[in-house]
Amino acid sequence: MYHYVTTQGGQRSLYGLRILEIACGKGAAAYLLKQDCGAAEYMGIDLCPNFIALARDNFRNMQGVQFYVANACELPVKFDGYFDMVICLDAAHGFGGEQGVFNAYDSLFSSIHKTLRPGGLFMFEDVTYKQFHPELHAASKLVAKGGLEILFEEDLTPHIAWPEQSMQSAPIQSCFYIVSQRTDFDDTY
């Protein structure tokens, strides 16, 4: 999916961009986005301290790469209007805890809007589970509600090689990809 984002996502070069990755895990995308695509800065955040410790260790010698334990729905004010691109791939379905992912989307997209500079891009890919199926259709509405304009939307479901289960028995209902942009050019940042 990272290859798809870097080659298709917005048809824009990543050279010189400040990129935030939400739910970065062990930081595997840092090398691709920083070294291969030429991002000026890469910041990865994740809620798992063990993943962040591994990422910091693995990339300790790479300039312009940082990792933090942080909640994407509650990013510090110091990052308001800072990033050129925010990426969240195959992760948001796990947000929200007992309140459910639908409730987390609202605060997630609002937080992302704040961290993007005007004109910045948000690359969002996720799966939906059968019990949350209405969220697939609601995701693009919530992205827009969060202050981001949808530039591109794609249903990736037909292109996914699902595990050895039929779609009827699989817990995953669908997969989607949304590219959006912060379009309010507020000069307060």
MARFIMI-357230 format. One line per field, with one value per residue: x, y, z of N, C-alpha, C, O in turn; residue number from 1; residue in one letter. Coordinates in steps of 0.2 Angstrom, whole numbers, plus 5000, padded with zeros to 4 digits. Each point is the difference from the previous one (the first is absolute). Last residue first. Layout:
<lumdrens>
nxx (X / ...)
nyy (Y / ...)
nzz (Z / ...)
caxx (X / ...)
cayy (Y / ...)
cazz (Z / ...)
cxx (X / ...)
cyy (Y / ...)
czz (Z / ...)
oxx (X / ...)
oyy (Y / ...)
ozz (Z / ...)
n (NUM / ...)
res (a / ...)
</lumdrens>
This chain:
<lumdrens>
nxx (4992 / 4973 / 4984 / 4978 / 4983 / 4986 / 4994 / 5012 / 4992 / 5005 / 4989 / 4999 / 4987 / 4994 / 4984 / 4985 / 4987 / 5011 / 5002 / 4998 / 4992 / 4990 / 5020 / 5018 / 5023 / 5022 / 5013 / 5007 / 5005 / 4989 / 4995 / 4971 / 4993 / 5001 / 4985 / 5002 / 5000 / 5012 / 4999 / 4989 / 5005 / 4993 / 4998 / 4981 / 4976 / 5005 / 5004 / 4978 / 4985 / 5008 / 4994 / 4977 / 4994 / 5008 / 4986 / 4978 / 5005 / 5003 / 4997 / 5018 / 5029 / 5024 / 5024 / 5018 / 5019 / 5005 / 5019 / 4999 / 5018 / 4999 / 5001 / 4999 / 5004 / 5000 / 4996 / 4971 / 4981 / 4996 / 4982 / 4973 / 4992 / 4995 / 4976 / 4977 / 4999 / 4991 / 4975 / 4994 / 5008 / 4992 / 4996 / 5020 / 5029 / 5016 / 5021 / 5013 / 4996 / 5020 / 5023 / 5010 / 5008 / 5001 / 5021 / 5002 / 5018 / 5005 / 5008 / 5003 / 4975 / 4993 / 5007 / 5004 / 4979 / 4996 / 4985 / 4986 / 4986 / 5020 / 5018 / 5025 / 5029 / 5020 / 5027 / 5011 / 5025 / 5012 / 5030 / 5014 / 5013 / 4983 / 4981 / 4994 / 4989 / 4974 / 4976 / 4989 / 4983 / 4972 / 4981 / 4988 / 4977 / 4970 / 4979 / 5008 / 5009 / 5023 / 5008 / 5024 / 5006 / 5012 / 4989 / 4997 / 4997 / 5016 / 5007 / 4980 / 4979 / 5005 / 5006 / 4981 / 4982 / 4999 / 4991 / 4983 / 4969 / 4981 / 4975 / 4998 / 5018 / 5006 / 5023 / 5006 / 5020 / 5010 / 4997 / 4987 / 4981 / 4980 / 4977 / 4982 / 5002 / 5006 / 5026 / 5005 / 4981 / 5003 / 5017 / 4994 / 4987)
nyy (5152 / 5014 / 5005 / 4980 / 4990 / 4970 / 4980 / 4968 / 4972 / 4970 / 4973 / 4970 / 4972 / 4973 / 4974 / 4980 / 4982 / 4984 / 4984 / 4972 / 4981 / 5005 / 5001 / 4976 / 4987 / 4994 / 5030 / 5020 / 5023 / 5023 / 5020 / 5008 / 5023 / 5031 / 5030 / 5030 / 5030 / 5028 / 5022 / 5013 / 5013 / 5010 / 5008 / 4981 / 4988 / 4982 / 4972 / 4982 / 4986 / 4975 / 4974 / 4982 / 4974 / 4975 / 4988 / 4979 / 4971 / 4983 / 4971 / 4984 / 5006 / 5009 / 5018 / 5015 / 5023 / 5027 / 5025 / 5029 / 5027 / 5030 / 5023 / 5019 / 4987 / 4987 / 4987 / 5000 / 4979 / 4975 / 4994 / 4991 / 4973 / 4980 / 4997 / 4985 / 4971 / 4981 / 4986 / 4975 / 4973 / 4985 / 4992 / 4986 / 5007 / 5017 / 4992 / 4988 / 5003 / 5016 / 4992 / 4999 / 5026 / 5030 / 5025 / 5028 / 5024 / 5022 / 5011 / 5013 / 5010 / 4992 / 4985 / 5007 / 4992 / 4971 / 4978 / 4977 / 4983 / 4979 / 4986 / 4985 / 5000 / 4997 / 5007 / 5008 / 5010 / 5013 / 4989 / 4979 / 4982 / 4983 / 4976 / 4973 / 5004 / 5009 / 4984 / 4984 / 5010 / 5002 / 4980 / 4995 / 5013 / 5003 / 5012 / 5016 / 5013 / 5016 / 5016 / 5012 / 5019 / 5007 / 4985 / 4987 / 4970 / 4975 / 5000 / 5001 / 4981 / 4972 / 4990 / 4995 / 4978 / 4979 / 5001 / 4986 / 5006 / 5014 / 5019 / 5027 / 5022 / 5024 / 5018 / 5022 / 5004 / 5004 / 4978 / 4980 / 5000 / 4990 / 4996 / 4985 / 4971 / 4977 / 4986 / 4993 / 4982 / 4971 / 4983 / 4988 / 4974)
nzz (5053 / 4996 / 4973 / 4983 / 4981 / 4996 / 4987 / 5006 / 4994 / 4993 / 4991 / 5008 / 4994 / 5014 / 5000 / 5018 / 5009 / 5026 / 5016 / 4985 / 4988 / 4972 / 4978 / 4994 / 5000 / 5009 / 4996 / 4988 / 4987 / 4981 / 4986 / 4999 / 5020 / 5001 / 4996 / 5007 / 4991 / 5007 / 5000 / 5029 / 5026 / 5027 / 5023 / 5016 / 4988 / 4978 / 5004 / 5003 / 4979 / 4989 / 5012 / 4998 / 4986 / 5012 / 5023 / 5004 / 5010 / 5026 / 5009 / 4983 / 4998 / 4987 / 4998 / 4984 / 4999 / 4987 / 5004 / 4992 / 4999 / 4993 / 4999 / 5026 / 5022 / 5023 / 5018 / 5008 / 4991 / 5013 / 5021 / 4996 / 4995 / 5021 / 5015 / 4992 / 5001 / 5020 / 5004 / 4987 / 5010 / 5026 / 5023 / 5018 / 4992 / 4989 / 4975 / 4985 / 4970 / 4984 / 4982 / 4970 / 4988 / 4995 / 5001 / 4987 / 4997 / 4997 / 5030 / 5021 / 5016 / 5029 / 5019 / 5029 / 5020 / 5012 / 5004 / 5000 / 4983 / 4994 / 5023 / 5008 / 5007 / 4979 / 4987 / 4972 / 4984 / 4984 / 5001 / 5013 / 5010 / 5019 / 4993 / 5012 / 5028 / 5006 / 4999 / 5021 / 5021 / 4998 / 5006 / 5026 / 5013 / 4991 / 4993 / 4973 / 4974 / 4989 / 4976 / 4986 / 4977 / 4983 / 4975 / 4979 / 4992 / 5010 / 5029 / 5021 / 5004 / 5007 / 5026 / 5021 / 5007 / 5022 / 5031 / 5021 / 5004 / 4989 / 5007 / 4995 / 4994 / 4981 / 4990 / 4980 / 4977 / 4978 / 4977 / 4992 / 4972 / 4984 / 4990 / 5018 / 5010 / 4987 / 5007 / 5029 / 5014 / 4998 / 5015 / 5025 / 5006)
caxx (5005 / 5002 / 5007 / 5000 / 5006 / 4999 / 4999 / 4998 / 5004 / 4997 / 5005 / 4998 / 5006 / 4999 / 5006 / 5002 / 4995 / 5001 / 4998 / 5006 / 5002 / 4994 / 4998 / 4996 / 4993 / 4997 / 5002 / 4997 / 5001 / 5003 / 5007 / 5001 / 4998 / 5005 / 4999 / 5000 / 4998 / 5000 / 5003 / 5001 / 4996 / 5004 / 5003 / 5006 / 4998 / 4998 / 5006 / 5004 / 4996 / 5002 / 5007 / 5000 / 4997 / 5004 / 5006 / 4998 / 4999 / 5001 / 4996 / 4992 / 4998 / 4994 / 4995 / 4998 / 4998 / 4996 / 4999 / 4998 / 4996 / 5003 / 5003 / 4996 / 5000 / 5002 / 5007 / 5004 / 4999 / 5004 / 5007 / 5000 / 5000 / 5006 / 5005 / 4998 / 5001 / 5007 / 5001 / 4996 / 5004 / 4999 / 4996 / 4994 / 4999 / 4993 / 4999 / 5001 / 4995 / 4995 / 5001 / 4998 / 4999 / 4997 / 4998 / 4999 / 4996 / 4998 / 5001 / 5007 / 5002 / 4995 / 5000 / 5006 / 4999 / 5002 / 5006 / 5002 / 4994 / 4999 / 4993 / 4995 / 4994 / 4997 / 4994 / 4999 / 4995 / 4994 / 4998 / 4997 / 5005 / 5003 / 5001 / 5001 / 5007 / 5005 / 5001 / 5003 / 5007 / 5003 / 5001 / 5005 / 5007 / 5004 / 4999 / 4996 / 4997 / 4996 / 4999 / 4995 / 4999 / 5005 / 4997 / 5003 / 4996 / 4998 / 5005 / 5006 / 4998 / 4997 / 5005 / 5005 / 4999 / 5002 / 5003 / 5007 / 5003 / 5006 / 5000 / 4996 / 4997 / 4998 / 4995 / 5000 / 4994 / 5001 / 5007 / 5001 / 5007 / 5004 / 5004 / 5000 / 4997 / 4993 / 5000 / 5005 / 4999 / 4994 / 5002 / 5004 / 4996)
cayy (4995 / 5000 / 5003 / 5004 / 5003 / 5006 / 5005 / 5006 / 5006 / 5006 / 5006 / 5007 / 5005 / 5006 / 5004 / 5003 / 5001 / 5006 / 5006 / 5004 / 4998 / 4999 / 5006 / 5003 / 5000 / 4994 / 4993 / 4999 / 4993 / 4997 / 4999 / 4995 / 4993 / 4995 / 4994 / 4993 / 4994 / 4994 / 5001 / 4993 / 5000 / 4998 / 5006 / 5002 / 5004 / 5006 / 5003 / 5002 / 5005 / 5006 / 5003 / 5005 / 5006 / 5001 / 5005 / 5006 / 5002 / 5007 / 5003 / 4999 / 4994 / 5000 / 4995 / 4996 / 4994 / 4995 / 4993 / 4995 / 4994 / 4993 / 4997 / 5002 / 5006 / 5001 / 4999 / 5005 / 5007 / 5000 / 5000 / 5007 / 5004 / 4999 / 5003 / 5007 / 5004 / 5002 / 5006 / 5005 / 5004 / 4998 / 5004 / 4998 / 4995 / 5001 / 5006 / 4998 / 4996 / 5004 / 5000 / 4994 / 4994 / 4996 / 4993 / 4996 / 4994 / 5001 / 4995 / 4998 / 5003 / 5003 / 4997 / 5002 / 5006 / 5006 / 5002 / 5005 / 5004 / 5004 / 4999 / 5005 / 4996 / 5001 / 4996 / 5000 / 4995 / 5002 / 5007 / 5003 / 5003 / 5005 / 5006 / 4998 / 4996 / 5005 / 5005 / 4996 / 4998 / 5007 / 5001 / 4995 / 5002 / 4995 / 5000 / 4994 / 4999 / 4995 / 4999 / 4995 / 4997 / 5004 / 5004 / 5006 / 5005 / 4999 / 4999 / 5004 / 5007 / 5001 / 5000 / 5006 / 5005 / 4998 / 5005 / 4999 / 4994 / 4998 / 4993 / 4998 / 4994 / 4997 / 4995 / 4998 / 5000 / 5006 / 5003 / 5000 / 4998 / 5006 / 5001 / 5007 / 5004 / 5002 / 5000 / 5005 / 5007 / 5003 / 5001 / 5006 / 5006)
cazz (5001 / 5007 / 5001 / 5005 / 5000 / 5003 / 4995 / 5004 / 5001 / 5001 / 5000 / 5000 / 5000 / 4996 / 5000 / 4995 / 4995 / 4996 / 5005 / 5002 / 5007 / 5004 / 5002 / 4996 / 5002 / 4997 / 5003 / 5006 / 5001 / 5006 / 4999 / 4995 / 5001 / 4998 / 5003 / 4996 / 5004 / 4996 / 4993 / 4996 / 4994 / 4995 / 4997 / 5004 / 5006 / 4998 / 4998 / 5006 / 5003 / 4996 / 5000 / 5004 / 4997 / 4994 / 5000 / 4999 / 4993 / 4999 / 5005 / 4998 / 5002 / 5004 / 4998 / 5006 / 4998 / 5005 / 4996 / 5005 / 4999 / 5002 / 4994 / 4994 / 4998 / 4993 / 5000 / 5004 / 4997 / 4994 / 5002 / 5003 / 4994 / 4996 / 5003 / 5000 / 4993 / 5000 / 5005 / 4997 / 4995 / 4993 / 4997 / 5001 / 5006 / 5003 / 5004 / 5007 / 5002 / 5004 / 5007 / 5003 / 4996 / 5004 / 4997 / 5006 / 4998 / 4993 / 4995 / 4998 / 4994 / 4996 / 4993 / 4996 / 4996 / 5003 / 4998 / 5005 / 5001 / 4994 / 4997 / 5000 / 5003 / 5006 / 5002 / 5008 / 5002 / 4998 / 5001 / 4994 / 4996 / 5004 / 4996 / 4993 / 4999 / 5002 / 4995 / 4995 / 5002 / 5000 / 4993 / 4998 / 5002 / 5003 / 5007 / 5001 / 5007 / 5001 / 5007 / 5001 / 5006 / 5004 / 5005 / 5001 / 4997 / 4993 / 4996 / 5001 / 4999 / 4993 / 4995 / 5001 / 4995 / 4994 / 4995 / 5001 / 5002 / 4997 / 5001 / 5006 / 4999 / 5007 / 5000 / 5007 / 5004 / 5004 / 5002 / 5007 / 5002 / 5002 / 4995 / 4999 / 5005 / 4997 / 4993 / 4997 / 5002 / 4996 / 4994 / 5000 / 5000)
cxx (5007 / 5005 / 5002 / 5007 / 5000 / 5007 / 4998 / 5000 / 4997 / 5005 / 4996 / 5006 / 4997 / 5006 / 4999 / 5007 / 5003 / 4995 / 5000 / 4997 / 5005 / 5001 / 4994 / 4998 / 4996 / 4993 / 4995 / 5003 / 4998 / 5000 / 5003 / 5007 / 5001 / 4998 / 5005 / 4999 / 4999 / 4997 / 4999 / 5003 / 5002 / 4996 / 5005 / 5004 / 5006 / 4997 / 4998 / 5007 / 5004 / 4996 / 5002 / 5007 / 5001 / 4997 / 5003 / 5006 / 4998 / 4999 / 5000 / 4996 / 4992 / 4998 / 4994 / 4995 / 4998 / 4998 / 4998 / 4999 / 4999 / 4995 / 5003 / 5002 / 4995 / 5001 / 5002 / 5007 / 5005 / 4999 / 5004 / 5008 / 5001 / 5000 / 5007 / 5006 / 4999 / 5001 / 5007 / 5001 / 4996 / 5004 / 4999 / 4994 / 4992 / 4998 / 4993 / 5000 / 5001 / 4994 / 4994 / 5001 / 4998 / 4997 / 4997 / 4998 / 4999 / 4996 / 4998 / 5001 / 5007 / 5002 / 4995 / 5001 / 5006 / 4999 / 5002 / 5007 / 5001 / 4994 / 4999 / 4994 / 4994 / 4994 / 4998 / 4994 / 4999 / 4994 / 4993 / 4998 / 4997 / 5006 / 5004 / 5002 / 5002 / 5007 / 5006 / 5002 / 5003 / 5008 / 5004 / 5002 / 5005 / 5007 / 5004 / 4998 / 4996 / 4997 / 4995 / 4999 / 4995 / 5000 / 5005 / 4997 / 5002 / 4996 / 4998 / 5005 / 5005 / 4998 / 4997 / 5005 / 5005 / 4999 / 5002 / 5004 / 5007 / 5003 / 5006 / 5000 / 4996 / 4997 / 4999 / 4994 / 5001 / 4994 / 4999 / 5006 / 5000 / 5007 / 5005 / 5004 / 5000 / 4997 / 4993 / 5000 / 5005 / 4999 / 4995 / 5003 / 5004)
cyy (5003 / 4995 / 5000 / 5003 / 5006 / 5004 / 5007 / 5006 / 5005 / 5006 / 5006 / 5005 / 5007 / 5004 / 5006 / 5004 / 5004 / 5001 / 5006 / 5006 / 5004 / 4998 / 4999 / 5007 / 5003 / 4999 / 4995 / 4993 / 4998 / 4992 / 4996 / 4998 / 4995 / 4993 / 4995 / 4995 / 4994 / 4994 / 4994 / 5002 / 4993 / 4998 / 4998 / 5006 / 5002 / 5004 / 5008 / 5003 / 5003 / 5006 / 5006 / 5003 / 5006 / 5006 / 5001 / 5006 / 5007 / 5002 / 5008 / 5004 / 4999 / 4993 / 5001 / 4995 / 4996 / 4994 / 4995 / 4994 / 4995 / 4995 / 4993 / 4997 / 5001 / 5008 / 5001 / 4999 / 5005 / 5007 / 5001 / 5002 / 5008 / 5005 / 4999 / 5004 / 5007 / 5004 / 5002 / 5007 / 5006 / 5005 / 4999 / 5004 / 4998 / 4996 / 5000 / 5006 / 4997 / 4995 / 5003 / 5000 / 4994 / 4994 / 4996 / 4993 / 4996 / 4994 / 5001 / 4995 / 4998 / 5003 / 5003 / 4998 / 5002 / 5006 / 5007 / 5002 / 5006 / 5004 / 5004 / 4998 / 5006 / 4996 / 5002 / 4996 / 5000 / 4995 / 5002 / 5007 / 5004 / 5004 / 5005 / 5006 / 4999 / 4996 / 5004 / 5005 / 4996 / 4998 / 5006 / 5001 / 4996 / 5002 / 4994 / 5000 / 4994 / 5000 / 4994 / 4999 / 4995 / 4998 / 5004 / 5005 / 5007 / 5006 / 4999 / 4999 / 5005 / 5007 / 5001 / 5000 / 5005 / 5005 / 4998 / 5005 / 5000 / 4993 / 4997 / 4992 / 4998 / 4994 / 4997 / 4995 / 4998 / 5001 / 5006 / 5004 / 5001 / 4997 / 5005 / 5001 / 5008 / 5006 / 5003 / 5000 / 5004 / 5007 / 5003 / 5002 / 5006)
czz (4998 / 5002 / 5008 / 5002 / 5005 / 5001 / 5003 / 4996 / 5004 / 5001 / 5001 / 5000 / 4998 / 5001 / 4996 / 5002 / 4993 / 4995 / 4997 / 5005 / 5003 / 5007 / 5005 / 5003 / 4994 / 5003 / 4997 / 5003 / 5007 / 5000 / 5006 / 4999 / 4995 / 5001 / 4998 / 5004 / 4996 / 5005 / 4996 / 4993 / 4997 / 4994 / 4994 / 4997 / 5004 / 5006 / 4998 / 4998 / 5006 / 5002 / 4996 / 5000 / 5004 / 4996 / 4994 / 5000 / 4998 / 4993 / 4999 / 5006 / 4999 / 5002 / 5005 / 4997 / 5006 / 4996 / 5005 / 4996 / 5005 / 4999 / 5001 / 4994 / 4995 / 4998 / 4992 / 4998 / 5003 / 4996 / 4994 / 5002 / 5002 / 4994 / 4996 / 5003 / 5001 / 4993 / 4999 / 5005 / 4997 / 4995 / 4992 / 4996 / 5000 / 5006 / 5003 / 5005 / 5008 / 5002 / 5003 / 5007 / 5004 / 4996 / 5006 / 4997 / 5007 / 4998 / 4993 / 4995 / 4998 / 4994 / 4995 / 4993 / 4996 / 4995 / 5003 / 4999 / 5005 / 5001 / 4995 / 4998 / 5000 / 5002 / 5007 / 5001 / 5007 / 5001 / 4998 / 5002 / 4994 / 4996 / 5004 / 4996 / 4993 / 4999 / 5001 / 4994 / 4994 / 5002 / 4999 / 4992 / 4997 / 5002 / 5004 / 5007 / 5001 / 5007 / 5001 / 5007 / 5000 / 5007 / 5004 / 5005 / 5002 / 4997 / 4992 / 4995 / 5001 / 4999 / 4993 / 4995 / 5000 / 4994 / 4994 / 4995 / 5001 / 5001 / 4996 / 5000 / 5007 / 4998 / 5007 / 5001 / 5008 / 5005 / 5004 / 5002 / 5008 / 5003 / 5001 / 4994 / 4998 / 5005 / 4997 / 4993 / 4997 / 5002 / 4996 / 4993 / 5000)
oxx (5005 / 5003 / 5005 / 5005 / 5001 / 5004 / 4999 / 5005 / 4994 / 5006 / 4996 / 5004 / 4997 / 5004 / 4998 / 5002 / 4998 / 4999 / 4997 / 4995 / 5002 / 4997 / 4998 / 5000 / 5003 / 4998 / 4995 / 5002 / 5004 / 4995 / 5006 / 5001 / 5003 / 5004 / 5000 / 5002 / 4998 / 5002 / 4999 / 4997 / 5006 / 4995 / 5004 / 5005 / 4999 / 5002 / 5004 / 5002 / 5000 / 5002 / 5002 / 5001 / 5000 / 5004 / 5004 / 4999 / 5003 / 5002 / 4996 / 4995 / 4997 / 5000 / 5001 / 4998 / 5003 / 4996 / 5003 / 4995 / 5005 / 4994 / 5001 / 5006 / 4997 / 4996 / 5006 / 5004 / 5003 / 5005 / 5005 / 5002 / 5003 / 5005 / 5004 / 5002 / 5004 / 5004 / 5001 / 5001 / 5003 / 5001 / 4995 / 4995 / 4998 / 4996 / 4996 / 5001 / 4995 / 4997 / 4999 / 5002 / 5004 / 4995 / 5003 / 4996 / 5005 / 4996 / 4994 / 5005 / 5003 / 5005 / 4999 / 5003 / 5000 / 5000 / 4995 / 5004 / 4996 / 4999 / 5000 / 4999 / 5001 / 4997 / 5004 / 4995 / 5004 / 4995 / 4997 / 4996 / 5004 / 5001 / 5000 / 5004 / 5005 / 5005 / 5004 / 5005 / 5006 / 5004 / 5005 / 5006 / 5005 / 5004 / 5000 / 5004 / 4997 / 5004 / 4995 / 5005 / 4995 / 5005 / 5006 / 5000 / 4997 / 5000 / 5003 / 5002 / 5000 / 5002 / 5004 / 5001 / 5000 / 5005 / 5004 / 5006 / 5003 / 5004 / 4999 / 4999 / 5004 / 4995 / 5004 / 4995 / 5005 / 4999 / 4996 / 5002 / 4997 / 5000 / 5001 / 5001 / 5005 / 4996 / 5000 / 5003 / 4999 / 4999 / 5001 / 5000 / 4999)
oyy (4997 / 5000 / 5004 / 4996 / 5006 / 4998 / 5005 / 5002 / 5001 / 4999 / 5002 / 5000 / 5000 / 5000 / 5000 / 5001 / 4998 / 4996 / 5005 / 5003 / 4999 / 5002 / 5004 / 5001 / 5004 / 4995 / 5001 / 4996 / 5000 / 4997 / 4999 / 4995 / 4994 / 4995 / 4998 / 4999 / 5000 / 5001 / 5000 / 5003 / 4999 / 4998 / 5004 / 5002 / 5005 / 5006 / 5004 / 5005 / 5006 / 5005 / 5005 / 5006 / 5006 / 5004 / 5005 / 5005 / 5003 / 5006 / 5003 / 5003 / 5006 / 4996 / 5003 / 5000 / 5000 / 5000 / 4999 / 4999 / 4999 / 5001 / 4996 / 5001 / 4995 / 5004 / 5002 / 5005 / 5004 / 5002 / 5004 / 5005 / 5003 / 5003 / 5004 / 5005 / 5004 / 5004 / 5006 / 5005 / 5005 / 5006 / 5002 / 4998 / 4998 / 5002 / 4996 / 4999 / 4998 / 5002 / 4998 / 4995 / 4998 / 5000 / 4999 / 5000 / 4999 / 5000 / 5003 / 5001 / 5003 / 5004 / 4998 / 5002 / 5003 / 5000 / 5004 / 5000 / 5004 / 5005 / 5006 / 4995 / 5005 / 4998 / 5001 / 4999 / 5000 / 5001 / 4997 / 5001 / 5003 / 5006 / 5006 / 4999 / 5001 / 5003 / 5002 / 4999 / 5002 / 5003 / 5000 / 5000 / 5002 / 5001 / 5000 / 5003 / 4997 / 5001 / 5001 / 5000 / 5000 / 4999 / 4997 / 5006 / 5005 / 5001 / 5004 / 5005 / 5005 / 5003 / 5004 / 5005 / 5004 / 4999 / 5003 / 5000 / 5004 / 4997 / 4996 / 4997 / 4999 / 5000 / 4999 / 5002 / 4996 / 5005 / 5005 / 5001 / 5005 / 4995 / 5005 / 5006 / 5003 / 5004 / 5003 / 5005 / 5006 / 5005 / 5005 / 5006 / 5005)
ozz (5001 / 5005 / 5001 / 5000 / 4999 / 5004 / 4997 / 4997 / 5000 / 5001 / 4996 / 5004 / 4996 / 5004 / 4994 / 5005 / 4995 / 4996 / 5001 / 4999 / 5006 / 5005 / 5004 / 5006 / 4996 / 5003 / 4997 / 4995 / 5004 / 4998 / 5000 / 4997 / 5001 / 4999 / 4994 / 5006 / 4994 / 5006 / 4994 / 4996 / 4999 / 5000 / 4998 / 5002 / 5003 / 5000 / 5002 / 5004 / 5001 / 5000 / 5003 / 5002 / 4997 / 4998 / 4999 / 4997 / 4995 / 4998 / 5003 / 4998 / 5000 / 4995 / 5005 / 4995 / 5005 / 4995 / 5005 / 4996 / 5004 / 4999 / 4995 / 4998 / 4997 / 5003 / 4999 / 5000 / 4997 / 4998 / 5000 / 4999 / 4996 / 4999 / 5000 / 4998 / 4998 / 5000 / 5001 / 4997 / 4999 / 5002 / 4997 / 4999 / 4995 / 5003 / 4998 / 5006 / 5003 / 5005 / 5006 / 5003 / 5005 / 4997 / 5005 / 4995 / 5003 / 4996 / 4999 / 4996 / 4995 / 5000 / 4995 / 4996 / 4995 / 4994 / 5001 / 5004 / 5001 / 4996 / 5000 / 4996 / 5004 / 4995 / 5004 / 4996 / 5004 / 4997 / 4995 / 5005 / 4996 / 5002 / 4998 / 4995 / 4998 / 4998 / 4996 / 4997 / 4999 / 4996 / 4996 / 4998 / 4999 / 4995 / 5006 / 5004 / 4995 / 5004 / 4996 / 5004 / 4997 / 5003 / 5002 / 4999 / 4997 / 4994 / 4996 / 4996 / 4996 / 4995 / 4997 / 4997 / 4995 / 4995 / 4997 / 5000 / 5004 / 4997 / 4996 / 4995 / 5005 / 4996 / 5004 / 4999 / 5001 / 5003 / 4998 / 5006 / 5002 / 5003 / 4996 / 4998 / 5002 / 4997 / 4995 / 4997 / 4998 / 4996 / 4996 / 4998 / 4997)
n (189 / 188 / 187 / 186 / 185 / 184 / 183 / 182 / 181 / 180 / 179 / 178 / 177 / 176 / 175 / 174 / 173 / 172 / 171 / 170 / 169 / 168 / 167 / 166 / 165 / 164 / 163 / 162 / 161 / 160 / 159 / 158 / 157 / 156 / 155 / 154 / 153 / 152 / 151 / 150 / 149 / 148 / 147 / 146 / 145 / 144 / 143 / 142 / 141 / 140 / 139 / 138 / 137 / 136 / 135 / 134 / 133 / 132 / 131 / 130 / 129 / 128 / 127 / 126 / 125 / 124 / 123 / 122 / 121 / 120 / 119 / 118 / 117 / 116 / 115 / 114 / 113 / 112 / 111 / 110 / 109 / 108 / 107 / 106 / 105 / 104 / 103 / 102 / 101 / 100 / 99 / 98 / 97 / 96 / 95 / 94 / 93 / 92 / 91 / 90 / 89 / 88 / 87 / 86 / 85 / 84 / 83 / 82 / 81 / 80 / 79 / 78 / 77 / 76 / 75 / 74 / 73 / 72 / 71 / 70 / 69 / 68 / 67 / 66 / 65 / 64 / 63 / 62 / 61 / 60 / 59 / 58 / 57 / 56 / 55 / 54 / 53 / 52 / 51 / 50 / 49 / 48 / 47 / 46 / 45 / 44 / 43 / 42 / 41 / 40 / 39 / 38 / 37 / 36 / 35 / 34 / 33 / 32 / 31 / 30 / 29 / 28 / 27 / 26 / 25 / 24 / 23 / 22 / 21 / 20 / 19 / 18 / 17 / 16 / 15 / 14 / 13 / 12 / 11 / 10 / 9 / 8 / 7 / 6 / 5 / 4 / 3 / 2 / 1)
res (y / t / d / d / f / d / t / r / q / s / v / i / y / f / c / s / q / i / p / a / s / q / m / s / q / e / p / w / a / i / h / p / t / l / d / e / e / f / l / i / e / l / g / g / k / a / v / l / k / s / a / a / h / l / e / p / h / f / q / k / y / t / v / d / e / f / m / f / l / g / g / p / r / l / t / k / h / i / s / s / f / l / s / d / y / a / n / f / v / g / q / e / g / g / f / g / h / a / a / d / l / c / i / v / m / d / f / y / g / d / f / k / v / p / l / e / c / a / n / a / v / y / f / q / v / g / q / m / n / r / f / n / d / r / a / l / a / i / f / n / p / c / l / d / i / g / m / y / e / a / a / g / c / d / q / k / l / l / y / a / a / a / g / k / g / c / a / i / e / l / i / r / l / g / y / l / s / r / q / g / g / q / t / t / v / y / h / y / m)
</lumdrens>
